[in-house]
């Protein structure tokens, strides 16, 4: 599923990519990799604040991401 999200992101289908990441996060809410990719899609889709919030959550879960 993460590969599908990445493919959609690179096709600039950010909303669809975010939906894929949300499905993953329902199963694995602490997946910092998925949170990072979701944040990237949110930011590219002009949802800057939401993207930053998701990035903060990822860093909170894994401080080595700083």
PDB file of N, CA, C and O in Angstrom:
ATOM      1  N   UNK A   1       0.832  -1.200   0.000  1.00  0.00           N
ATOM      2  CA  UNK A   1       0.000   0.000   0.000  1.00  0.00           C
ATOM      3  C   UNK A   1       0.875   1.261   0.000  1.00  0.00           C
ATOM      4  O   UNK A   1       0.520   2.265  -0.618  1.00  0.00           O
ATOM      5  N   UNK A   2       2.021   1.204   0.698  1.00  0.00           N
ATOM      6  CA  UNK A   2       2.876   2.397   0.727  1.00  0.00           C
ATOM      7  C   UNK A   2       3.398   2.708  -0.674  1.00  0.00           C
ATOM      8  O   UNK A   2       3.528   3.872  -1.051  1.00  0.00           O
ATOM      9  N   UNK A   3       3.697   1.649  -1.447  1.00  0.00           N
ATOM     10  CA  UNK A   3       4.173   1.875  -2.817  1.00  0.00           C
ATOM     11  C   UNK A   3       3.096   2.528  -3.678  1.00  0.00           C
ATOM     12  O   UNK A   3       3.395   3.359  -4.536  1.00  0.00           O
ATOM     13  N   UNK A   4       1.854   2.149  -3.445  1.00  0.00           N
ATOM     14  CA  UNK A   4       0.749   2.777  -4.181  1.00  0.00           C
ATOM     15  C   UNK A   4       0.666   4.259  -3.823  1.00  0.00           C
ATOM     16  O   UNK A   4       0.491   5.104  -4.700  1.00  0.00           O
ATOM     17  N   UNK A   5       0.792   4.571  -2.534  1.00  0.00           N
ATOM     18  CA  UNK A   5       0.780   5.968  -2.100  1.00  0.00           C
ATOM     19  C   UNK A   5       1.903   6.765  -2.734  1.00  0.00           C
ATOM     20  O   UNK A   5       1.702   7.893  -3.185  1.00  0.00           O
ATOM     21  N   UNK A   6       3.085   6.173  -2.766  1.00  0.00           N
ATOM     22  CA  UNK A   6       4.230   6.860  -3.378  1.00  0.00           C
ATOM     23  C   UNK A   6       4.006   7.081  -4.874  1.00  0.00           C
ATOM     24  O   UNK A   6       4.305   8.151  -5.403  1.00  0.00           O
ATOM     25  N   UNK A   7       3.478   6.061  -5.548  1.00  0.00           N
ATOM     26  CA  UNK A   7       3.213   6.203  -6.984  1.00  0.00           C
ATOM     27  C   UNK A   7       2.208   7.321  -7.238  1.00  0.00           C
ATOM     28  O   UNK A   7       2.389   8.134  -8.144  1.00  0.00           O
ATOM     29  N   UNK A   8       1.154   7.357  -6.437  1.00  0.00           N
ATOM     30  CA  UNK A   8       0.152   8.413  -6.591  1.00  0.00           C
ATOM     31  C   UNK A   8       0.757   9.786  -6.315  1.00  0.00           C
ATOM     32  O   UNK A   8       0.433  10.762  -6.992  1.00  0.00           O
ATOM     33  N   UNK A   9       1.631   9.854  -5.321  1.00  0.00           N
ATOM     34  CA  UNK A   9       2.301  11.126  -5.011  1.00  0.00           C
ATOM     35  C   UNK A   9       3.099  11.611  -6.228  1.00  0.00           C
ATOM     36  O   UNK A   9       3.007  12.773  -6.624  1.00  0.00           O
ATOM     37  N   UNK A  10       3.879  10.700  -6.807  1.00  0.00           N
ATOM     38  CA  UNK A  10       4.718  11.101  -7.937  1.00  0.00           C
ATOM     39  C   UNK A  10       3.910  11.387  -9.201  1.00  0.00           C
ATOM     40  O   UNK A  10       4.400  12.036 -10.125  1.00  0.00           O
ATOM     41  N   UNK A  11       2.666  10.899  -9.235  1.00  0.00           N
ATOM     42  CA  UNK A  11       1.747  11.258 -10.323  1.00  0.00           C
ATOM     43  C   UNK A  11       0.986  12.544 -10.006  1.00  0.00           C
ATOM     44  O   UNK A  11       0.103  12.961 -10.755  1.00  0.00           O
ATOM     45  N   UNK A  12       1.346  13.162  -8.882  1.00  0.00           N
ATOM     46  CA  UNK A  12       0.732  14.403  -8.399  1.00  0.00           C
ATOM     47  C   UNK A  12      -0.744  14.216  -8.052  1.00  0.00           C
ATOM     48  O   UNK A  12      -1.536  15.154  -8.146  1.00  0.00           O
ATOM     49  N   UNK A  13      -1.097  13.024  -7.658  1.00  0.00           N
ATOM     50  CA  UNK A  13      -2.453  12.723  -7.176  1.00  0.00           C
ATOM     51  C   UNK A  13      -2.389  12.676  -5.649  1.00  0.00           C
ATOM     52  O   UNK A  13      -2.563  11.627  -5.029  1.00  0.00           O
ATOM     53  N   UNK A  14      -2.136  13.833  -5.075  1.00  0.00           N
ATOM     54  CA  UNK A  14      -1.832  13.936  -3.653  1.00  0.00           C
ATOM     55  C   UNK A  14      -2.986  13.495  -2.758  1.00  0.00           C
ATOM     56  O   UNK A  14      -2.761  12.828  -1.748  1.00  0.00           O
ATOM     57  N   UNK A  15      -4.208  13.854  -3.112  1.00  0.00           N
ATOM     58  CA  UNK A  15      -5.361  13.470  -2.292  1.00  0.00           C
ATOM     59  C   UNK A  15      -5.493  11.947  -2.240  1.00  0.00           C
ATOM     60  O   UNK A  15      -5.776  11.379  -1.185  1.00  0.00           O
ATOM     61  N   UNK A  16      -5.288  11.294  -3.376  1.00  0.00           N
ATOM     62  CA  UNK A  16      -5.350   9.831  -3.413  1.00  0.00           C
ATOM     63  C   UNK A  16      -4.204   9.219  -2.610  1.00  0.00           C
ATOM     64  O   UNK A  16      -4.392   8.221  -1.914  1.00  0.00           O
ATOM     65  N   UNK A  17      -3.027   9.815  -2.707  1.00  0.00           N
ATOM     66  CA  UNK A  17      -1.879   9.326  -1.934  1.00  0.00           C
ATOM     67  C   UNK A  17      -2.163   9.435  -0.440  1.00  0.00           C
ATOM     68  O   UNK A  17      -1.888   8.507   0.322  1.00  0.00           O
ATOM     69  N   UNK A  18      -2.709  10.565  -0.032  1.00  0.00           N
ATOM     70  CA  UNK A  18      -3.035  10.780   1.385  1.00  0.00           C
ATOM     71  C   UNK A  18      -4.033   9.728   1.859  1.00  0.00           C
ATOM     72  O   UNK A  18      -3.919   9.226   2.977  1.00  0.00           O
ATOM     73  N   UNK A  19      -4.996   9.394   1.030  1.00  0.00           N
ATOM     74  CA  UNK A  19      -5.971   8.352   1.386  1.00  0.00           C
ATOM     75  C   UNK A  19      -5.284   7.006   1.607  1.00  0.00           C
ATOM     76  O   UNK A  19      -5.635   6.274   2.532  1.00  0.00           O
ATOM     77  N   UNK A  20      -4.313   6.681   0.768  1.00  0.00           N
ATOM     78  CA  UNK A  20      -3.552   5.437   0.952  1.00  0.00           C
ATOM     79  C   UNK A  20      -2.802   5.460   2.279  1.00  0.00           C
ATOM     80  O   UNK A  20      -2.822   4.488   3.034  1.00  0.00           O
ATOM     81  N   UNK A  21      -2.149   6.567   2.549  1.00  0.00           N
ATOM     82  CA  UNK A  21      -1.397   6.671   3.797  1.00  0.00           C
ATOM     83  C   UNK A  21      -2.323   6.582   5.004  1.00  0.00           C
ATOM     84  O   UNK A  21      -1.957   5.996   6.023  1.00  0.00           O
ATOM     85  N   UNK A  22      -3.513   7.157   4.900  1.00  0.00           N
ATOM     86  CA  UNK A  22      -4.473   7.078   6.007  1.00  0.00           C
ATOM     87  C   UNK A  22      -4.888   5.634   6.280  1.00  0.00           C
ATOM     88  O   UNK A  22      -5.053   5.242   7.435  1.00  0.00           O
ATOM     89  N   UNK A  23      -5.055   4.848   5.228  1.00  0.00           N
ATOM     90  CA  UNK A  23      -5.391   3.430   5.409  1.00  0.00           C
ATOM     91  C   UNK A  23      -4.279   2.698   6.155  1.00  0.00           C
ATOM     92  O   UNK A  23      -4.546   1.888   7.043  1.00  0.00           O
ATOM     93  N   UNK A  24      -3.049   2.985   5.794  1.00  0.00           N
ATOM     94  CA  UNK A  24      -1.908   2.367   6.479  1.00  0.00           C
ATOM     95  C   UNK A  24      -1.877   2.800   7.938  1.00  0.00           C
ATOM     96  O   UNK A  24      -1.658   1.984   8.833  1.00  0.00           O
ATOM     97  N   UNK A  25      -2.098   4.081   8.168  1.00  0.00           N
ATOM     98  CA  UNK A  25      -2.009   4.615   9.530  1.00  0.00           C
ATOM     99  C   UNK A  25      -3.126   4.093  10.433  1.00  0.00           C
ATOM    100  O   UNK A  25      -2.973   4.099  11.654  1.00  0.00           O
ATOM    101  N   UNK A  26      -4.231   3.648   9.869  1.00  0.00           N
ATOM    102  CA  UNK A  26      -5.276   3.018  10.685  1.00  0.00           C
ATOM    103  C   UNK A  26      -4.761   1.716  11.286  1.00  0.00           C
ATOM    104  O   UNK A  26      -5.113   1.360  12.411  1.00  0.00           O
ATOM    105  N   UNK A  27      -3.928   1.011  10.533  1.00  0.00           N
ATOM    106  CA  UNK A  27      -3.355  -0.258  10.995  1.00  0.00           C
ATOM    107  C   UNK A  27      -2.080  -0.044  11.818  1.00  0.00           C
ATOM    108  O   UNK A  27      -1.814  -0.768  12.778  1.00  0.00           O
ATOM    109  N   UNK A  28      -1.304   0.960  11.421  1.00  0.00           N
ATOM    110  CA  UNK A  28      -0.011   1.214  12.070  1.00  0.00           C
ATOM    111  C   UNK A  28       0.129   2.709  12.347  1.00  0.00           C
ATOM    112  O   UNK A  28       0.867   3.401  11.645  1.00  0.00           O
ATOM    113  N   UNK A  29      -0.572   3.211  13.362  1.00  0.00           N
ATOM    114  CA  UNK A  29      -0.594   4.662  13.617  1.00  0.00           C
ATOM    115  C   UNK A  29       0.761   5.268  13.992  1.00  0.00           C
ATOM    116  O   UNK A  29       0.925   6.488  13.954  1.00  0.00           O
ATOM    117  N   UNK A  30       1.716   4.434  14.348  1.00  0.00           N
ATOM    118  CA  UNK A  30       3.025   4.953  14.730  1.00  0.00           C
ATOM    119  C   UNK A  30       4.075   4.765  13.636  1.00  0.00           C
ATOM    120  O   UNK A  30       5.273   4.849  13.905  1.00  0.00           O
ATOM    121  N   UNK A  31       3.639   4.515  12.427  1.00  0.00           N
ATOM    122  CA  UNK A  31       4.568   4.354  11.309  1.00  0.00           C
ATOM    123  C   UNK A  31       5.106   5.721  10.895  1.00  0.00           C
ATOM    124  O   UNK A  31       4.445   6.474  10.180  1.00  0.00           O
ATOM    125  N   UNK A  32       6.305   6.024  11.352  1.00  0.00           N
ATOM    126  CA  UNK A  32       6.874   7.343  11.059  1.00  0.00           C
ATOM    127  C   UNK A  32       7.171   7.510   9.568  1.00  0.00           C
ATOM    128  O   UNK A  32       7.110   8.621   9.042  1.00  0.00           O
ATOM    129  N   UNK A  33       7.486   6.423   8.900  1.00  0.00           N
ATOM    130  CA  UNK A  33       7.716   6.503   7.455  1.00  0.00           C
ATOM    131  C   UNK A  33       6.440   6.938   6.740  1.00  0.00           C
ATOM    132  O   UNK A  33       6.469   7.816   5.878  1.00  0.00           O
ATOM    133  N   UNK A  34       5.336   6.322   7.101  1.00  0.00           N
ATOM    134  CA  UNK A  34       4.054   6.677   6.488  1.00  0.00           C
ATOM    135  C   UNK A  34       3.663   8.103   6.845  1.00  0.00           C
ATOM    136  O   UNK A  34       3.158   8.840   5.998  1.00  0.00           O
ATOM    137  N   UNK A  35       3.892   8.491   8.085  1.00  0.00           N
ATOM    138  CA  UNK A  35       3.597   9.869   8.493  1.00  0.00           C
ATOM    139  C   UNK A  35       4.412  10.857   7.659  1.00  0.00           C
ATOM    140  O   UNK A  35       3.891  11.884   7.225  1.00  0.00           O
ATOM    141  N   UNK A  36       5.683  10.547   7.438  1.00  0.00           N
ATOM    142  CA  UNK A  36       6.543  11.423   6.638  1.00  0.00           C
ATOM    143  C   UNK A  36       5.995  11.568   5.212  1.00  0.00           C
ATOM    144  O   UNK A  36       5.892  12.677   4.687  1.00  0.00           O
ATOM    145  N   UNK A  37       5.647  10.441   4.600  1.00  0.00           N
ATOM    146  CA  UNK A  37       5.134  10.495   3.231  1.00  0.00           C
ATOM    147  C   UNK A  37       3.794  11.225   3.169  1.00  0.00           C
ATOM    148  O   UNK A  37       3.530  11.967   2.222  1.00  0.00           O
ATOM    149  N   UNK A  38       2.948  11.013   4.179  1.00  0.00           N
ATOM    150  CA  UNK A  38       1.674  11.729   4.222  1.00  0.00           C
ATOM    151  C   UNK A  38       1.916  13.230   4.326  1.00  0.00           C
ATOM    152  O   UNK A  38       1.271  14.017   3.633  1.00  0.00           O
ATOM    153  N   UNK A  39       2.842  13.623   5.188  1.00  0.00           N
ATOM    154  CA  UNK A  39       3.165  15.043   5.344  1.00  0.00           C
ATOM    155  C   UNK A  39       3.647  15.631   4.021  1.00  0.00           C
ATOM    156  O   UNK A  39       3.263  16.740   3.650  1.00  0.00           O
ATOM    157  N   UNK A  40       4.476  14.893   3.327  1.00  0.00           N
ATOM    158  CA  UNK A  40       4.988  15.358   2.039  1.00  0.00           C
ATOM    159  C   UNK A  40       3.853  15.591   1.043  1.00  0.00           C
ATOM    160  O   UNK A  40       3.839  16.604   0.342  1.00  0.00           O
ATOM    161  N   UNK A  41       2.911  14.666   0.980  1.00  0.00           N
ATOM    162  CA  UNK A  41       1.770  14.825   0.071  1.00  0.00           C
ATOM    163  C   UNK A  41       0.879  15.984   0.498  1.00  0.00           C
ATOM    164  O   UNK A  41       0.386  16.734  -0.345  1.00  0.00           O
ATOM    165  N   UNK A  42       0.674  16.131   1.799  1.00  0.00           N
ATOM    166  CA  UNK A  42      -0.134  17.255   2.284  1.00  0.00           C
ATOM    167  C   UNK A  42       0.495  18.590   1.889  1.00  0.00           C
ATOM    168  O   UNK A  42      -0.196  19.497   1.426  1.00  0.00           O
ATOM    169  N   UNK A  43       1.790  18.700   2.074  1.00  0.00           N
ATOM    170  CA  UNK A  43       2.484  19.952   1.755  1.00  0.00           C
ATOM    171  C   UNK A  43       2.431  20.226   0.249  1.00  0.00           C
ATOM    172  O   UNK A  43       2.183  21.357  -0.167  1.00  0.00           O
ATOM    173  N   UNK A  44       2.661  19.197  -0.564  1.00  0.00           N
ATOM    174  CA  UNK A  44       2.591  19.385  -2.017  1.00  0.00           C
ATOM    175  C   UNK A  44       1.177  19.768  -2.466  1.00  0.00           C
ATOM    176  O   UNK A  44       1.000  20.427  -3.490  1.00  0.00           O
ATOM    177  N   UNK A  45       0.169  19.346  -1.685  1.00  0.00           N
ATOM    178  CA  UNK A  45      -1.228  19.651  -1.998  1.00  0.00           C
ATOM    179  C   UNK A  45      -1.663  20.979  -1.374  1.00  0.00           C
ATOM    180  O   UNK A  45      -2.853  21.288  -1.312  1.00  0.00           O
ATOM    181  N   UNK A  46      -0.682  21.755  -0.915  1.00  0.00           N
ATOM    182  CA  UNK A  46      -0.906  23.098  -0.359  1.00  0.00           C
ATOM    183  C   UNK A  46      -1.578  23.093   1.020  1.00  0.00           C
ATOM    184  O   UNK A  46      -2.107  24.115   1.458  1.00  0.00           O
ATOM    185  N   UNK A  47      -1.557  21.954   1.693  1.00  0.00           N
ATOM    186  CA  UNK A  47      -2.052  21.864   3.065  1.00  0.00           C
ATOM    187  C   UNK A  47      -0.849  21.939   4.008  1.00  0.00           C
ATOM    188  O   UNK A  47      -0.528  20.984   4.716  1.00  0.00           O
ATOM    189  N   UNK A  48      -0.200  23.092   3.996  1.00  0.00           N
ATOM    190  CA  UNK A  48       1.077  23.267   4.688  1.00  0.00           C
ATOM    191  C   UNK A  48       0.951  22.987   6.183  1.00  0.00           C
ATOM    192  O   UNK A  48       1.728  22.210   6.738  1.00  0.00           O
ATOM    193  N   UNK A  49      -0.018  23.612   6.829  1.00  0.00           N
ATOM    194  CA  UNK A  49      -0.131  23.463   8.282  1.00  0.00           C
ATOM    195  C   UNK A  49      -0.410  22.011   8.673  1.00  0.00           C
ATOM    196  O   UNK A  49       0.173  21.502   9.631  1.00  0.00           O
ATOM    197  N   UNK A  50      -1.284  21.358   7.947  1.00  0.00           N
ATOM    198  CA  UNK A  50      -1.569  19.947   8.235  1.00  0.00           C
ATOM    199  C   UNK A  50      -0.321  19.093   8.034  1.00  0.00           C
ATOM    200  O   UNK A  50      -0.043  18.191   8.824  1.00  0.00           O
ATOM    201  N   UNK A  51       0.421  19.381   6.983  1.00  0.00           N
ATOM    202  CA  UNK A  51       1.664  18.658   6.732  1.00  0.00           C
ATOM    203  C   UNK A  51       2.669  18.847   7.851  1.00  0.00           C
ATOM    204  O   UNK A  51       3.319  17.893   8.279  1.00  0.00           O
ATOM    205  N   UNK A  52       2.795  20.078   8.324  1.00  0.00           N
ATOM    206  CA  UNK A  52       3.717  20.343   9.434  1.00  0.00           C
ATOM    207  C   UNK A  52       3.261  19.643  10.707  1.00  0.00           C
ATOM    208  O   UNK A  52       4.087  19.138  11.467  1.00  0.00           O
ATOM    209  N   UNK A  53       1.965  19.609  10.942  1.00  0.00           N
ATOM    210  CA  UNK A  53       1.438  18.908  12.121  1.00  0.00           C
ATOM    211  C   UNK A  53       1.776  17.417  12.068  1.00  0.00           C
ATOM    212  O   UNK A  53       2.154  16.822  13.077  1.00  0.00           O
ATOM    213  N   UNK A  54       1.636  16.826  10.893  1.00  0.00           N
ATOM    214  CA  UNK A  54       1.948  15.405  10.733  1.00  0.00           C
ATOM    215  C   UNK A  54       3.449  15.172  10.914  1.00  0.00           C
ATOM    216  O   UNK A  54       3.851  14.182  11.526  1.00  0.00           O
ATOM    217  N   UNK A  55       4.274  16.072  10.390  1.00  0.00           N
ATOM    218  CA  UNK A  55       5.722  15.949  10.590  1.00  0.00           C
ATOM    219  C   UNK A  55       6.083  16.040  12.065  1.00  0.00           C
ATOM    220  O   UNK A  55       6.938  15.294  12.542  1.00  0.00           O
ATOM    221  N   UNK A  56       5.443  16.941  12.785  1.00  0.00           N
ATOM    222  CA  UNK A  56       5.702  17.061  14.226  1.00  0.00           C
ATOM    223  C   UNK A  56       5.348  15.767  14.952  1.00  0.00           C
ATOM    224  O   UNK A  56       6.060  15.338  15.860  1.00  0.00           O
ATOM    225  N   UNK A  57       4.254  15.157  14.548  1.00  0.00           N
ATOM    226  CA  UNK A  57       3.852  13.888  15.157  1.00  0.00           C
ATOM    227  C   UNK A  57       4.915  12.818  14.899  1.00  0.00           C
ATOM    228  O   UNK A  57       5.261  12.055  15.801  1.00  0.00           O
ATOM    229  N   UNK A  58       5.427  12.765  13.680  1.00  0.00           N
ATOM    230  CA  UNK A  58       6.458  11.781  13.343  1.00  0.00           C
ATOM    231  C   UNK A  58       7.712  11.998  14.183  1.00  0.00           C
ATOM    232  O   UNK A  58       8.296  11.040  14.689  1.00  0.00           O
ATOM    233  N   UNK A  59       8.123  13.246  14.332  1.00  0.00           N
ATOM    234  CA  UNK A  59       9.325  13.553  15.116  1.00  0.00           C
ATOM    235  C   UNK A  59       9.098  13.243  16.593  1.00  0.00           C
ATOM    236  O   UNK A  59      10.010  12.790  17.286  1.00  0.00           O
ATOM    237  N   UNK A  60       7.894  13.485  17.064  1.00  0.00           N
ATOM    238  CA  UNK A  60       7.572  13.168  18.461  1.00  0.00           C
ATOM    239  C   UNK A  60       7.693  11.659  18.704  1.00  0.00           C
ATOM    240  O   UNK A  60       8.181  11.228  19.749  1.00  0.00           O
ATOM    241  N   UNK A  61       7.245  10.866  17.734  1.00  0.00           N
ATOM    242  CA  UNK A  61       7.345   9.414  17.847  1.00  0.00           C
ATOM    243  C   UNK A  61       8.777   8.918  17.691  1.00  0.00           C
ATOM    244  O   UNK A  61       9.165   7.919  18.297  1.00  0.00           O
ATOM    245  N   UNK A  62       9.557   9.620  16.876  1.00  0.00           N
ATOM    246  CA  UNK A  62      10.938   9.207  16.613  1.00  0.00           C
ATOM    247  C   UNK A  62      11.823  10.446  16.532  1.00  0.00           C
ATOM    248  O   UNK A  62      12.033  10.983  15.445  1.00  0.00           O
ATOM    249  N   UNK A  63      12.346  10.908  17.675  1.00  0.00           N
ATOM    250  CA  UNK A  63      13.147  12.139  17.704  1.00  0.00           C
ATOM    251  C   UNK A  63      14.384  12.112  16.802  1.00  0.00           C
ATOM    252  O   UNK A  63      14.925  13.171  16.483  1.00  0.00           O
ATOM    253  N   UNK A  64      14.841  10.937  16.387  1.00  0.00           N
ATOM    254  CA  UNK A  64      16.013  10.886  15.511  1.00  0.00           C
ATOM    255  C   UNK A  64      15.709  11.413  14.111  1.00  0.00           C
ATOM    256  O   UNK A  64      16.624  11.581  13.305  1.00  0.00           O
ATOM    257  N   UNK A  65      14.441  11.673  13.813  1.00  0.00           N
ATOM    258  CA  UNK A  65      14.066  12.226  12.505  1.00  0.00           C
ATOM    259  C   UNK A  65      14.392  13.705  12.372  1.00  0.00           C
ATOM    260  O   UNK A  65      14.307  14.259  11.277  1.00  0.00           O
ATOM    261  N   UNK A  66      14.758  14.339  13.451  1.00  0.00           N
ATOM    262  CA  UNK A  66      15.038  15.782  13.402  1.00  0.00           C
ATOM    263  C   UNK A  66      16.104  16.124  12.439  1.00  0.00           C
ATOM    264  O   UNK A  66      16.447  17.296  12.288  1.00  0.00           O
TER     265      UNK A  66
END
